[in-house]
């Protein structure tokens, strides 16, 4: 338990030191630069990607069902 307190205190002191140092400003600037760079890359979010993957899966299932139906109708006409 005493060990956990030591690490918690150490973490709190490090966090406080970073908050009061130029490192925090550097972190903000790096994040802003990365966001600006990523926005130029025309990337999509994971959520948008997952939604489009679901739409594609549904579309593929409908296409397969339609192909099966067409094959069935063609088989009937061929008889």
KANOR-V361711 format. One record per helix or strand of 2 or more residues. SS is the DSSP state (A for helix, B for strand). FROM is the first residue (numbers start at 1). TO is the last residue. If there is no record, write none. Layout:
ss->(SS SS)
from->(FROM FROM)
to->(TO TO)
//
This chain:
ss->(A A A)
from->(2 22 46)
to->(19 40 78)
//
